[in-house]
Amino acid sequence: MVQRGNHLDLPDGGDSLPEHALSLEKLWNDPNHVAPVIIPAGGPVQVQQWYNQADLNNVLLALLEEYQPTTIRIQDPSPKYGFPDQYDDHTDHVHAAKFATKAVKAYGGTNARGFVLLTRYRCYNIGASPANVPAALAGPKSEAYQAFAAHDPVTGGTFDQHVFRNYHRWPVAAPWAVVDGTGKLHAFVAAGDSIMWWHQAFGGAWTGPVLLRAGTFAPGVAVALNGSGLVHNGATPALGTPGLVLNGEGGLELSAINDNGGVSNAWQNRDGSFSGWISLSGSTGVTMSPPVGLTSSTGRMHLFTDANGHVDHWEQNPAGSLAFRSIGSVECTHAPSFTMDRDKVRVLVREHADGVADTVAELTSNGTFSPLAHIGGHGGNEFQVGDGKVGEADQHGTRSCPTTASHAPRPATCTDVLFGTHKLFLLRRTLGSCRRMPRSASHPRRRRS
């Protein structure tokens, strides 16, 4: 429920008036630029005011310190362009998100909690991705948008179909929690300006959060165990969260989205060092979610991605190279989830539009995948899967890692803050949370020696 909104009334960057045009972009790029606010008719403030870069930074930080939010939601500060038949993002959206990100870093988190969660959402280019808002939510969302659109006649019906889509700029995919060789559970979160860590001995209490590293990161942290049972943290800067998988030889495999929207891969050598990056061939669409994968009981490694609405798949035998292998036409709206179904790999996805569940699985161990089977159920975006069983723990007390962010340690009351444009504003409600990787190196994949 919205309790209060704060409007700064900076002008629309698309305004034709010289002093209004590209106002946020100019404020971001030039610390000496000043922009006037728009004076609303009948508003409480009728005195002309001006902002420079420092003024805007200070106001945003002051608002965050006043509201003490635990979760902040913004638009896309680094949109991906080039989707066919899609508008480029509005300059105000991009630069409002940049200012918000800077304010979040200065804020750092609540006085009591010490960190804050930051979620970025894709904007205009979601029109190039499948509808993924279930009907139960799409109706109320569309009604709310149409109430807004009635006051914006210039927009018309241009974005009516966008309300049936909702995508994070950098989605979070499992695993972000892992059980180490001693039975201790570790959970990691990429906060607004840091990587935070919790841990819990079996049967014990949670300890944390502990600050592991400060910086600006895409949401999500990939984790994996090496052959000795030690935890490795995959918070390496990339175009989104990287993926970590322990391969069939006991070495770590690192995968990430590259500059071209494909997937690049690096692997751990026997001396513990990592290879350079190579770009994987076979991608059938722009990769939208972090690469995820597992090594089956036979030692074959599987890597899956969301190729903008359908699943791409690579596999690698021990000492071999990753090779693309189709699993058929499988829709998805997020990185697939997966588990071992006895000795066969099973993949779980959500359908377009209604978000109900589908699955495919190997027909035999290391064999081809089955045709798509419909599970049904309520709509959604992803699954919770851990330790080869669906759910958080089995009936015998074996630990299973939570794989969705809803299971991260969280206070009972949170403040949810949204930065938006064309006016910068904040919304507060009570609730019950990039850095770029260098372009891939170009050298052939090699067998390990």
C-alpha positions in Angstrom: 0.0 0.0 0.0 1.4 3.4 -1.0 1.6 5.7 2.0 3.5 8.6 0.6 5.1 9.9 -2.6 7.8 12.5 -3.2 7.9 14.2 -6.6 11.0 16.2 -7.5 9.2 17.6 -10.7 12.3 17.6 -12.9 11.3 18.0 -16.6 10.8 15.3 -19.1 14.0 14.7 -21.1 12.0 14.6 -24.3 10.6 18.1 -23.8 11.4 20.5 -26.7 12.2 23.4 -24.5 16.0 23.9 -24.5 16.3 24.2 -20.7 14.2 21.0 -20.3 15.6 18.7 -23.0 17.7 15.8 -21.7 17.7 17.3 -18.3 18.6 14.2 -16.3 21.1 13.1 -18.8 22.8 16.5 -18.7 22.7 16.5 -14.9 24.4 13.0 -14.9 27.1 14.0 -17.4 27.9 17.5 -16.3 28.2 18.4 -12.6 27.9 22.1 -13.5 24.6 21.8 -15.4 21.5 23.1 -13.7 17.9 22.1 -14.5 14.7 23.8 -13.5 11.8 22.0 -11.9 8.3 22.2 -13.3 5.9 24.1 -11.1 2.6 22.2 -11.0 -0.5 24.3 -11.2 -2.1 24.5 -7.7 0.9 22.7 -6.1 2.1 23.6 -2.6 5.4 25.0 -4.0 5.1 27.9 -6.5 8.7 29.1 -6.3 11.1 28.3 -9.2 13.8 25.9 -8.0 16.9 24.5 -9.8 18.9 21.3 -9.4 22.6 20.6 -10.2 24.1 17.2 -9.9 25.2 17.5 -6.3 21.7 18.8 -5.3 20.0 15.7 -6.9 22.5 13.3 -5.3 21.9 14.9 -1.9 18.2 14.9 -2.1 18.0 11.3 -3.1 20.3 10.2 -0.3 18.3 12.3 2.2 15.1 10.6 1.1 16.7 7.1 1.5 18.0 8.0 4.9 14.6 9.3 5.9 12.6 6.3 4.7 15.3 3.6 5.7 14.3 1.2 2.9 15.4 -2.4 2.9 14.5 -3.1 -0.8 14.8 -0.6 -3.6 13.4 -1.1 -7.1 14.6 0.9 -10.1 14.6 0.9 -13.9 17.4 -0.3 -16.1 20.6 1.7 -15.8 22.3 -0.3 -18.6 19.7 -1.4 -21.1 20.5 -3.8 -23.9 19.7 -2.4 -27.3 19.2 -4.0 -30.6 16.0 -6.0 -30.1 13.9 -5.9 -33.3 10.9 -3.6 -33.3 11.6 -2.2 -29.9 12.0 1.4 -28.8 15.3 2.4 -27.1 14.8 3.2 -23.5 13.9 6.7 -22.6 16.9 8.8 -21.5 15.1 9.7 -18.3 14.6 6.0 -17.4 18.3 5.2 -17.8 19.7 8.2 -16.0 17.2 8.1 -13.2 18.3 4.5 -12.6 22.0 5.7 -12.6 21.3 8.4 -10.1 19.3 5.9 -8.0 22.2 3.4 -8.1 24.6 6.1 -6.9 22.3 7.0 -4.1 22.0 3.4 -3.0 25.8 3.1 -2.8 26.0 6.2 -0.6 23.1 5.0 1.5 24.4 1.5 2.1 21.4 0.2 4.0 19.3 0.8 7.1 20.9 1.8 10.3 19.8 -1.5 11.9 20.5 -3.8 9.0 23.6 -2.4 7.3 22.7 -3.4 3.7 19.9 -2.9 1.2 18.6 -5.0 -1.7 18.5 -3.4 -5.2 16.4 -4.8 -8.1 16.6 -3.4 -11.6 13.8 -3.9 -14.1 13.9 -4.0 -17.9 11.9 -1.3 -19.6 10.9 -0.9 -23.2 12.7 -3.9 -24.5 10.5 -6.4 -22.6 8.2 -6.2 -25.6 10.7 -8.5 -27.3 10.3 -11.2 -24.6 7.4 -13.5 -24.0 4.4 -12.5 -21.8 5.0 -13.8 -18.3 2.5 -12.2 -16.0 -0.3 -14.7 -15.0 -3.9 -13.7 -15.6 -4.6 -13.2 -11.9 -2.1 -10.4 -11.8 -2.3 -9.2 -15.4 -5.9 -7.9 -15.0 -5.2 -5.6 -12.0 -1.9 -4.5 -13.4 -3.5 -3.6 -16.8 -6.2 -1.6 -15.0 -3.7 0.3 -13.0 -1.7 1.1 -16.1 -4.7 2.3 -18.0 -5.6 4.6 -15.2 -2.2 6.2 -15.6 -2.3 6.1 -19.4 -5.5 8.1 -19.4 -3.4 11.1 -18.2 -0.7 10.6 -20.9 -2.4 10.9 -24.3 0.9 11.0 -26.1 1.6 7.4 -25.2 -1.7 6.0 -26.4 -1.7 2.2 -26.7 2.0 2.0 -27.5 2.9 0.1 -24.3 -0.4 -1.7 -23.6 1.2 -5.1 -24.2 4.1 -4.4 -21.9 1.9 -4.8 -18.8 1.8 -8.5 -19.5 5.6 -8.7 -19.1 7.8 -8.2 -16.1 11.5 -9.0 -16.3 14.5 -8.2 -14.0 17.4 -6.7 -15.8 19.7 -9.1 -14.2 17.7 -12.1 -12.9 18.8 -14.1 -9.9 19.2 -17.9 -10.5 20.0 -20.7 -8.2 22.2 -21.8 -6.6 22.9 -18.9 -4.3 23.1 -21.2 -1.3 25.2 -24.3 -0.7 26.0 -26.9 1.9 29.7 -27.4 2.4 31.6 -30.6 3.2 31.0 -30.2 7.0 27.2 -29.8 6.6 27.2 -26.0 7.1 24.7 -24.1 5.0 26.0 -20.9 3.3 23.7 -18.3 1.7 24.9 -15.3 -0.3 23.2 -12.1 -1.4 24.3 -9.3 -3.8 23.1 -6.2 -2.0 23.0 -2.7 -3.3 26.7 -2.1 -2.8 28.1 -5.4 -1.3 28.2 -9.1 -1.2 26.7 -10.4 2.1 27.0 -13.9 3.6 25.1 -15.9 6.1 26.0 -19.3 7.5 24.3 -21.9 9.6 25.7 -25.1 11.2 23.4 -28.1 10.9 20.8 -27.7 13.7 22.2 -24.3 14.7 21.2 -20.6 14.3 22.0 -18.3 11.4 25.1 -16.2 11.7 25.3 -13.0 9.7 25.1 -11.0 7.6 28.8 -10.7 7.1 30.2 -8.2 4.5 32.4 -10.2 2.1 33.1 -7.5 -0.5 32.0 -4.0 -1.3 31.2 -2.8 -4.9 28.4 -2.7 -7.4 27.2 -6.1 -8.6 24.4 -7.5 -10.6 22.0 -9.2 -8.3 22.6 -12.8 -7.4 25.7 -14.8 -6.4 26.6 -18.1 -7.9 28.2 -20.6 -5.5 29.6 -24.2 -5.9 31.7 -26.7 -4.0 35.1 -27.7 -5.2 36.3 -31.3 -4.9 37.4 -30.8 -1.3 34.0 -29.5 -0.2 35.1 -25.9 0.1 32.7 -23.1 -1.0 33.6 -21.0 -4.0 31.9 -17.6 -4.5 31.0 -16.6 -8.0 30.5 -12.9 -7.6 32.9 -12.2 -10.4 31.8 -9.1 -12.3 30.0 -10.1 -15.5 27.0 -9.1 -17.7 24.8 -10.6 -15.0 25.5 -13.2 -12.4 28.0 -15.9 -13.6 27.3 -19.6 -13.2 29.5 -22.0 -11.3 29.4 -25.8 -11.8 31.7 -28.5 -10.5 32.6 -30.6 -13.6 33.1 -34.3 -13.9 36.8 -34.0 -13.2 36.3 -32.1 -9.9 37.2 -28.7 -11.4 35.1 -25.6 -11.4 33.4 -24.3 -14.6 32.5 -20.6 -14.9 29.9 -19.4 -17.4 28.6 -15.9 -18.0 26.6 -13.8 -20.5 29.0 -12.0 -22.9 28.8 -8.7 -24.7 27.1 -10.3 -27.7 24.3 -11.8 -25.7 25.7 -15.3 -25.9 27.5 -17.4 -23.3 31.2 -17.5 -22.5 33.0 -20.2 -20.5 36.2 -20.5 -18.5 37.4 -23.5 -16.5 39.7 -24.3 -13.6 43.0 -25.8 -14.5 44.6 -28.5 -12.3 46.9 -25.9 -10.6 43.8 -24.0 -9.5 44.2 -21.2 -12.1 41.4 -20.4 -14.6 41.6 -20.5 -18.4 40.8 -17.5 -20.5 37.2 -17.0 -21.8 35.9 -18.6 -24.9 32.5 -18.0 -26.5 30.2 -21.0 -26.8 28.6 -21.7 -30.2 25.0 -22.8 -30.7 23.0 -20.1 -28.9 19.6 -19.7 -30.5 18.6 -16.4 -29.0 19.8 -13.6 -26.7 20.7 -15.0 -23.3 18.5 -13.3 -20.7 19.2 -15.2 -17.5 22.4 -16.4 -15.9 23.7 -19.7 -17.2 22.9 -22.5 -14.8 24.0 -26.1 -14.7 24.9 -29.3 -12.9 27.0 -32.4 -13.3 25.0 -35.6 -13.4 25.8 -38.8 -11.5 27.6 -40.1 -14.7 30.0 -37.1 -14.7 28.4 -35.4 -17.7 28.0 -31.6 -17.2 24.9 -29.8 -18.4 24.5 -26.1 -18.9 21.2 -24.4 -19.5 20.2 -20.8 -20.4 17.1 -18.8 -21.1 17.5 -17.8 -24.7 14.8 -15.1 -24.5 11.9 -17.4 -24.0 13.2 -20.9 -24.7 15.9 -23.2 -23.3 19.4 -23.6 -24.8 21.5 -26.5 -23.6 25.1 -27.6 -23.7 26.7 -30.7 -22.4 30.3 -31.8 -21.6 31.7 -35.3 -20.9 34.7 -35.5 -18.5 37.9 -34.2 -20.2 35.7 -33.0 -23.1 34.4 -29.7 -24.4 31.1 -28.1 -24.0 28.9 -28.8 -27.1 25.5 -27.5 -27.9 22.7 -30.1 -27.8 19.1 -29.3 -28.3 16.6 -30.7 -25.8 13.6 -29.8 -28.1 11.3 -26.8 -28.1 11.0 -25.9 -24.4 9.5 -22.5 -23.4 10.8 -20.6 -20.4 10.5 -17.2 -18.8 13.5 -17.5 -16.5 16.6 -19.7 -16.2 15.5 -23.3 -16.0 15.6 -25.2 -12.8 16.9 -28.7 -12.7 17.5 -31.8 -10.5 18.6 -35.4 -10.7 15.6 -37.7 -11.0 17.4 -40.9 -9.9 20.2 -41.1 -12.5 18.6 -38.8 -15.1 18.6 -35.1 -15.4 15.2 -33.4 -15.1 14.5 -29.8 -16.2 11.6 -27.6 -14.9 10.4 -24.5 -16.6 7.5 -22.0 -16.7 5.3 -21.6 -19.8 4.8 -18.2 -21.5 1.8 -16.2 -20.5 0.2 -18.3 -17.7 3.5 -19.4 -16.1 2.3 -22.9 -15.4 4.9 -25.6 -15.0 6.4 -27.9 -17.7 9.2 -30.5 -17.5 11.5 -32.5 -19.7 13.9 -35.3 -18.5 16.5 -37.7 -20.0 14.8 -40.8 -21.1 17.9 -42.8 -20.1 21.0 -41.8 -18.2 23.1 -39.7 -20.6 20.4 -40.2 -23.2 18.1 -37.9 -25.2 15.5 -35.8 -23.5 11.8 -36.6 -23.4 9.0 -34.6 -25.1 7.7 -31.7 -23.0 5.3 -32.7 -20.2 2.8 -30.3 -18.7 2.6 -30.2 -14.9 0.2 -27.3 -14.6 -0.3 -25.5 -11.3 -0.3 -21.8 -10.5 1.6 -19.3 -12.6 5.1 -18.1 -11.6 8.6 -17.4 -12.9 10.9 -20.0 -11.3 11.1 -23.1 -9.2 12.6 -24.0 -5.8 14.7 -27.1 -6.2 17.5 -28.4 -4.0 19.8 -31.4 -3.5 17.9 -33.6 -6.0 14.5 -33.1 -4.4 11.8 -30.5 -4.9 11.5 -28.6 -1.7 13.6 -27.3 1.1 14.4 -30.6 2.9 13.4 -34.2 2.6 11.6 -36.2 5.2 14.8 -37.8 6.5 16.3 -34.5 7.6 18.9 -34.2 4.8 19.7 -30.6 4.1 18.5 -29.1 0.9 19.6 -25.6 -0.2 17.0 -22.9 -0.7 17.2 -21.7 -4.2 14.9 -18.7 -4.4 15.5 -15.4 -2.8 12.3 -15.6 -0.7 14.3 -17.9 1.7 17.0 -15.4 2.4 17.1 -14.2 6.0 14.7 -11.3 6.1 13.2 -9.1 8.8 9.5 -9.2 9.4 8.9 -5.6 8.3 10.6 -4.2 5.2 10.3 -0.9 3.4 10.0 -1.2 -0.4 11.1 1.8 -2.4 10.6 2.4 -6.1 12.5 5.0 -8.1 10.7 5.9 -11.3 10.5 8.5 -14.0 9.5 10.8 -15.8 9.2 12.3 -12.3 11.6 10.9 -9.7 9.5 9.6 -6.8 9.5 7.2 -4.0 6.8 4.8 -2.8 6.8 3.2 0.6 5.0 0.1 1.7 5.2 -2.4 4.5 6.0 -6.0 3.6 5.2 -9.7 5.9 15.5 -7.3 -2.2 27.3 -3.8 -12.9 30.0 -4.2 -13.5 31.0 -5.5 -17.0 33.1 -8.6 -17.8 35.6 -8.0 -20.5 34.7 -9.3 -23.9 35.4 -13.0 -24.3 38.9 -14.0 -25.2 39.1 -15.8 -28.5 41.0 -19.1 -28.2 40.0 -22.7 -28.7 38.6 -24.8 -25.9 41.2 -27.4 -24.9 41.0 -30.7 -23.1 42.5 -30.7 -19.7 45.8 -32.4 -19.1 
